[in-house]
């Protein structure tokens, strides 16, 4: 899941300063972790300690309340009850990479992805986006080909994955929906050569760059099995010790999958 977190950190400075090029500074001094990282860590912690997803998300959200959450989600974090609000936002999709890594079969991955989404993002598009990303991570971790992953996601979820980035990029705008974020993030992965190239392609779309790169990065790490050491070092330097400890615990429980 460090691949997802690295995408979030690298993309963070371009979320509101959109770029349409793959030629940019990966290690911008203003890079920070955002809500994508906080919620990814929360999902991982829920898996590690067999907690409810909502419980973990609310706990971490309250510990890090200024990470850039949407208005409805920040209200959800501080409510005592767990009341989903029918969201189709991409928050359901950006936090699920640990599910694709931790669970061993497709049915369980899909079930857990839906459970993680529906505590807040219970709109069908929110659930669909979470399941699609978790399944892509799971299949990538298993060593399935990009052609196989593309076909499975398109068939199961009905996403149009036949366009290329050069067609999408010129007209792509900031979009916080699952249906507007998950397909281009997947395509960025499909067209990539390695982990770094995947992140560059996701950010170059010029949209909700931290979330696009978070989604793409989680899948790319699972597929390529490697993140360049300089990216790992840079990203870890941006994370609180508590997050690093959870990353290490996740790696210990699910070797090779963090």
N, C-alpha and C positions, 0 to 999 in steps of 0.2 A: 504493500500500500504506500510505501515511500514514493513510488512512481506517481501516484495521484497527488500526494502532498507536494512533491517537487513541481508538478505542473501548476498547482495553485500558487505556490510561492513565486515562480518565474512569471506567471501570467498576471500577477496581482497589480503590477505597475501599469499594465496596458488595458485594464478593465475600463477605465474612463479616459484613456488616451489611446484610442484604437490605432492600430497599424495594419497595413496590408502587405507586409513583406516578411519573409523568413530571415532576413538579415537584420538582426537586432541583438542587443546586449543581453545575454542570458543572466548576467550577474549584476543587475542594476542595484545600486546601493540602497534604493528605496523599497526593494522587494520585502514583503512581509507575508506571514500566513494569514488566511482569511477564514470566514465561516466554513468554507469547503474543508479545510484542514481540521478545524475543531470538530465538525460533525463526523468526518472520517475517523478521527481518533475515538469519538464517542461510540461509533458503531463497533470498532475493534474492541474497545473496552467492554462493551456489552457482550460480545462473543466470548472474550477471554474469561469473564467473570459470571457468565450466564445470568445477566441482568436483562430487564426489559429494554428495548431500544429507546422508548420514550424516556424512561428514567435516566438512562445514560446521556441522552441528548440534552435533556433539561439540566442535568448536573453540570455538564461541561459548558453548556451555553451560559449558565449563570456564573461560572468561573471566568469565562471570557466573553463578557457581554458586548464588547465593542469591536467585534470581528467582522462587521459588515453584513449582518443578517437583514433579510427583508422585513418590512414592517409587520406583516401578519405573523411571521415566524418568531420574531422577538417577543411579540405578545404571547404566543404559544409557549415559549420557553418559560415565561414567568407566571403562567397560569398553574394553579395547583392541580386542576383536572387535566386529563389527556383528551382534548377535543380537536379532532382533525377538522380542517377547514376547507376541504375539497380543492386543494391546490393542485394545479398541473405544472407547477414550477420545477426548474431543473435542480432544485435542492434535493429532490428525491433520488436523482441519478448521480449526483456528484459524491455522495457519501457511501456508496455501496461496494467499493472495491474490496474491502475486507471480507465481505460475504462471498464474493466470487473466488477468493483465495482460500477461505477456511473450510468450506463445505464440499463434500466429496462427490456428490452426484447432482445432475441437472435438476431433478425434481426438488431437492432440498434447497438448492441455490434459488430457484424461482420462488419457492414458498417463503424463504427468509427475506428475499429482496422485497416481496410484497408486504411482509410484516413490517419491515423497516420503513417502508414508504407510507403505509396507511395510517400510522400514528399521527401524521400531520398532512401528508400529501395523498389523500385518499381518492382524488379524482382518477378516473381510469388512465388518463395520460401520465399522471404522476407515477402510478404503479407500473405502467408499461415501460416508462423510461428507466425506472430502477431495475426492473427485471432484465431489460435488454443489456444494460451496462454490466450488471452482475454476471449474466450469462456469457457475455463477450470476454470478461476477465477470466471466468472459469474455463472456457474453451481454449483461450490463449495459454493459460497455465498448463493445460493438458497437452499442448503442442499441436493443436489443430491448425490447419493452414488458414491463411486469410480468406481464401475462397470458400472454405467450409464455414468459417465464422460468419462471413457476409451472408451466405445462403441461409444459415440457421436463423440469424437475426431478422432478415427480410421475410422469411417464411413465417416465423412465429409471431412477429410483431407488426408486420406490414409496413415497415419503414422503406422509403425509396432510397436505396444506397447506390444507385446506378450513375449518379452525377459525379463529376470530378471537382477538385478544389478550384481549379482554374475557372470553372463555370460558376461555382458558388460564390467565390471571394468577392468579385466586383460589386455584387448587389447585396451581400450579406450585411445585416445590421444587428445591433444589440438586441438579443432575444433571450428572455429568461425562462421560456417555456421548455418543457422536456421535448416536445415535438419539434421545436426549433433549434434545440441544442444537441440532442443525442445523435441524430443522423450526421450532421457535419463533423462532430467529434469522432465518430466512428470512421468516417471517410478519411479524416486526417491520419488516423492510425493505419488504415488500409493502404494509403499511398506512401507511408513512411519507409525509410531505409533502416533506421535504428531508433533508439529511445530519443536522443536529442533531436533528430529530424522530425519525429512525431510531435514533440512539444513545439518546435518552431512552426510547423504547419498549422497546428491548432491555434496558436496565438495569432498567426498571420491572417486568420479569417476576419479579425477586427471586431469581434462581437464581445460577448461576456467572457473575456479571454481567460480569466483565472479558472472559471468553471469548465470551459471547453478543454483547456489544457489539463485540468484535473481528471476529467473523464478519459481523455485520450491517454494521459500519462499512466493511469492505472492499468489500462489494457496493454499499453506498450511495454511496461515493465514485465507484466505476466508473460508476454509473448517473447520479448528479446532476452529476458532473464538477467539483464544487466543495465545499470545506470552508470554513466561515467563518474569516476571518483571525484572529479572537481565539482560536479553537480551535487553529489551526495554531501560533500564537505560544506558547500555553500548553503544548502538547504538546512542541514542540521544546525548550522550556526544561527539560523533564524528561528529555531524552535525552542520552546521552554523545556526544561529538563523532564517535566512530567510527560510530555509527548514522546520524548526520546525513550524514556523507560517503557512506555506502552509499545512503541515500535520494537524494542528489544524483546519484550515479553511475547509479542505476537510472533516474532521470528523464532523464538525458542519453542513455542507451542506448535507452530506451523512452519517448519524449516524450509527455507528457500522461497517463502511466499510473501515476505513482508515488503 
